Amino acid sequence: MCNALDDVTRIKRGISTDSPAASKKIILLCKALRLDGVRIIILSMGRGGGISEWRNFSGRVHRVNGVPVIYLPFTTIPLLSQLLSSSGLMFAIFKLRLRFFTHLIYYNRTVAFLPSLLISTVLGYSNTLDLEDGEVRNKKSIKTIARVGLVSRLFDKFCNKALLACSALSAFTSIRPTLCYYGTIPTLPMAPRFQHKNLTVLMSGTLCHDTGCDLLIDAIRILRQSDEPWVRNVRFEITGKGESLDRLNFLASETAHPIVIVHGRLSDLGYLSVLNRADVGLSLKLNKGPFANTTFPSKVIEYAANGILVLTTDISDVRKVLGDGATYLNLDEPSELIKLIKNITLDSQRSLDRSLVGYNAVKNICLPKLSGKRLSEFIFGTASS
């Protein structure tokens, strides 16, 4: 149970506030479970913001990479929108129970899921929480904190097990047992990296201060004031959306080195094209930021699985997963980021070797068959196959 969206549905409904990384992680999780013989359906609210007018969308059933997805009806009319989603979820899980579905996985603790959570318990479902984010209480009102606390307690009470995006999230829930699930990787051939004189550095996802965009912008500005020759061999490509997009677009408009190319939000196919030509992937959620130990940057799995060298802040369980297969930024300082990019550029063979270590590290944890068996054993108590 989630809000995953494929490109066709997202574009048709005019939604611009979804999370592509979350949708991809959910779909790959379901594909992994299917490999272990689990009959699984994604139940998606199919909702989001960014639509400037009141519109209504009927429900639909669609397959995404072979996984059946039930998209609920969606309206943009305030209040009615939440009511429609909540009631649609309840009706859907009742119908699925009649078809002998016995387990529900809730992607994060969401208010819209609460009625279904209560009904699913009455119907005899076994509920598993997939906890991707811990609550960040900075700058939140007392009312918001109280609401978040109530939602958390209800999920803790009515869920039997929890999948955690990182080990630190065990402190954010009383549900036991728990399993750290870092994601599943697609079984695609690895594209060659570090084969050219020029280095392509990719940053993708949510573009804001807390994900390190200001840090990157400051580093690029310093590099553009430098006369070091290696800088001319570096190109930054940026995909995604967020509050830092305008500043990044301004950098891209300047004719200076290093070159900056800003794509904005891309389709899955468009993003894959950018991913395939990248040598280095940036994951810069700040070491001292609010997300350092409240989530896991799933981009590091995606980058490493594609043979891209991960340049990441040393947060969450990243080092636990990648070990020596990544380059770590320990200080949230532009000068430190520049130093690491320079070392990567000037020693491409060492960078390639390190990317291969990262590639093998995620293969040992996140291959679909391995993930599917591990998830199945945890959720159902034994492998289905």
N, C-alpha and C positions, 0 to 999 in steps of 0.2 A: 504494500500500500504506500503510494508515493505521489509525486507530482512530475514524474519523468515525462519528457516530451521528445518526439522525433522531429526532424526538420519539417516534414510535410505538415504535421499537425500544428507545430509552432507558427509556421508561416501562415497557414490557413486561418488560425485564430488571432494572428497579429500580436503575438506575445513577445515581449523583448526583455522580460525580467527573469527568465528561467536560468538554471545552472546547467550548462552542457556537461560539465565534469560529473555532476551528480547523476544526470540521466545516463551517461555512459557507464558509470560504476554500477548502477542498478541493472542495466541491461546485461552487462558482462557477468554480474553475480548470478542472474537468472540463467544465462547460457551455461555457466559452470554447473549449476544444480541440475539442469536438463541432461548434461553429460553423465551425471551420476544416477540418472533414471527418475528424477523427480518431475512430476507433472506440475508445472508452475505457470501462473498467469500474473502479469503486471496489472494492477488496478491503479490507474492514474486519475487524479482530479483534473488534469489537463488544463490548469488555470494559470493565470499570471497577469501582470500589469503591462502598461505601455500602450493600451488601447484608448484612444481619445474620445470614443463615442460609445453609447450603450449598444451592445450587440449580444445576440444569443446564438449559441452553438449546440447542436444536437450531439448526443453521444455517438461513439463509433468504435468499432473493433478493427485493429490494425496489427500486422506483424512487423516487428522491428528486429532485423537480424535473426529471424526465425522464431522470436519470442512473441506470443500473443499478448497484446496490450488492449485492455478495455479502457477507453477514455470516457469519462463521465460527461454529461451535459454541462455546459459552462455559460454563465451569463455575466456581463460586466455591471449589472445593476447593483449598487451597494446594498449590503445586508442580505438581499435575496441571493447574491452570489455565494456567500458563505453557507447559507441555509441549503441551497441547492446541492452544493458539494457534500455537505455533511449528510444530508438525507440520501443522496445518491450512493455514498459509500455504505451506509447501513443497508440499503436495499440490495446492493451488489453482494455484500458478504452473506446476507441471508440466502440469496439465490445460489451462491457458490457452496454454502453449507449443504444445500439439498443435493449438490453434485459431489458430495463426499470430500470436499476440501476440508482439511483439519488444522492447518497451520497458517498463521498470518505473520508477515514481517512488516513492521511499521518503520518507515524511513524517517527517523528523527521524531522528536516530540512536538506535535503540531496540534493546535487547538481544534482544528477541523476534524481531527481523527478521534477526539474524545468520545463522542456518541458511539462510534463504531467500536472503540476499545471496550466500552461497557457492554454493548450488545454481543460482541464476539465472545466475551467471557461467559455470558449467559448461554450462548449457543454451543459452548464447549470447545471453542478453538484453543489451541496453544499459541500464545502470543509471544513473539520475539521482537525486541526493540533493536533497530539498527541505529546506534547513536553515533552520528558523524561530528557533532559539535557540542562542546560544553558551553554553558551559559556565560556570557561576558557581561558583567554587571556594571561596567563603567558607564556613567552618564545616563543611567536608567532611573525612572521615577519609582517611588515606593510602590505605586499601583502596579507598574509593569513587573517589578521584582516579585510582588506577591502573586501575580497571575502566572508568571513563569514557574514559581515555586509550587503552586497548586498543580499545574500541568505535569511537572516533573514527578510529584508524589503519586499522582494517579497512574502514570505509566509505570512507575516503580512497583505499584501495588498489583497491577493487572497484567504485567508481562512476566513470563517465566524465565526468559533468557535474554542476553543482550550481546549483540555484535558491537565491538568498539573500534572506532577508526584509529585509536592509539591507546597505549596502556594507561596514560594519565587520565583518561576518561572514566576509569573505574571509580575515581573519587567523585564523579558527578552523578552516579546512580548507585542505588542499593541493590539492584538486580544481580542475582547470582544464579547460575554461573555466567561467565563472560568469555568471549573469544575475540581476540584482536584480528580483525580482517582488514588487510591493506589494499585489497582489490584483486582483480583478475586481469591478466594481460591477453590481448588478442594474439593468436598464433599466426603471425605474419613474418615474412622474411625480413631480416634486418638490412636496412639500406646502408651503403658504405658512408663513413664519416671521415672528416679530416683528410679528404682527398684533394683539396684544392688549396691554393695559397691564401685565398680569402676565407675568413672565418665567419659563419653565420650564427648569431646568438639570438635565441628565441625567448620572448616572455609572453605568456598567455594567461587568460583567465580574468579574474576581477582586477581591475587596474585602479589601485587606490594607495593611500599612504601606508596602511597596515600590511599590504602585500609587497611593499618595497619599491613602489613606483617612484616615489620622491627620491629615494636612495639612488635608483638607476638614473633618473633625470639629472641629478647633481653630478653623478659620475660621468655621464655623457658630456655635460657642459665643461667639466674639467678637461676631459680628453680633447675636446674641440679647441681648447686653448693651448694644447700641447703641440709640440713640433716633432714628436717622436714618430719615426717612419712606420712602426708596426701598426699605428692607429689606422692608417689608410687601408689596412687589410681586414678590418673588422666591420661587420654590418649587423645592425640590430633589426629584427623583425618583431612587431608587436601585434598580438591579436587579443580580442576580448572587448570588454566594456567597463566603464567605471568613471569615477570623478576625475581621474588623472588623464583621461583620454584627450582633452583639449590641449593640455601642456605637451603631451607626447606628439600630437599633430603639429604643434608649433615647431618642435624640434625637427620633425620630418620635413617641414617646409623650408628649412634652412639648408643652403648648399654648403655643407661642411662635413668633414670626416670626424668620427665615424658616421657613415650613412645610417639613417633611421627610416624604416618603412613601417607605416601604421596601417593595418588592414581593418581594424575594428572587429565587429562580430562577423564571423564566417560560418558558412554551412559546414557540416561534418566533412564533406568532400574537399571543400576549400581549405579547411584547417589541416587535413591530412597532407595536402600538397605542400603547405608551409612546413609541417612537421618533418616531411621526408627530406627537406634540404637543409635542415638545421644541424649544426655540429654541437652546440651547447644549449642547454635549456636552463633558464633561470627560475628558481623558486626562492623568493626573497621575503617571505613573511618574517617580520622583524624578530630578532632574538629577544628583544625586550618588549615586544608588542603583545597585544591582548590574545593573539591566536597561537602564541608559541607552544602552549601546552594544552590547548583546548580542542585541537583537531589535528588531522594529518594531511599534509599537502599532497593530494593524490597525483598532482602533476609529476612528482618525482618518479612515480611508478611508470607513468605513461612515457616520460622522456627516456628513462633507463631501458624500458622494454623495446624501444625503437633504436637502441644503440647510441643515443645522444648522451653526451657527458652532462651530468647534473651538477650545476653550480648552485648550492643551496645554503641557506642559513642552517645552523646546527640546532634544529628545534625538534620537538616531539620525538617520534621513534625513527627519524630518518636515518641516523647513523646505525641504529639497530638493524634496519633493513638493508641498507646499502653498504655499510662498512667502509672499506677503502675504495669503493666504486663510485665515489663522488668527490667533488671539491667543496670544502666547507668554508663559509664566511662566518667567522666568529664574532665580528664587530660590525655593528650597523653604521659603517662609515664608508663614504664614497672612495676614499683613498685605498681602503682594504679591498673593495670590490675591483677597483682598477688594477691593483697588484695581481689579483687572481686571474683576471681576464688577460693581462699581459703575459703571465706565466703560461697560460693555456695556449695563447697565440704563438709564442716563441718556442714551445716544445710540443709540437703536434703529436709526435710519437708517444710521449708519456701520456698525453691527454687521451689518445686513442686507446692505449692500454688500460687506462683507468675506466674509460667508458665500457670496455669489454667486461671488466670486473663487475661494474654495476649491472650490466645486461645479464650476466650469469647469476647475480645475486637475486634479482627479481624473478628470474626463471625458476629458481629453486623454491620460491615461495608462492608465486602467483600464476603459474601455468593453469589453464582451465581444469584439467583433470585433477590436479592436486587441490586446487581451491574447491572444486565441486565435492570431492570426497570429504574434505575437512569440514566444509559447511554442512553437508548432509549428516555427517556423524554428530556434529554439535546440535543441530536443530532437531533432528529426529531421534537421536540417541544411538543410531546405527546407520551405516551406509545403505542407500536404497538399492544399489546394484548388487 
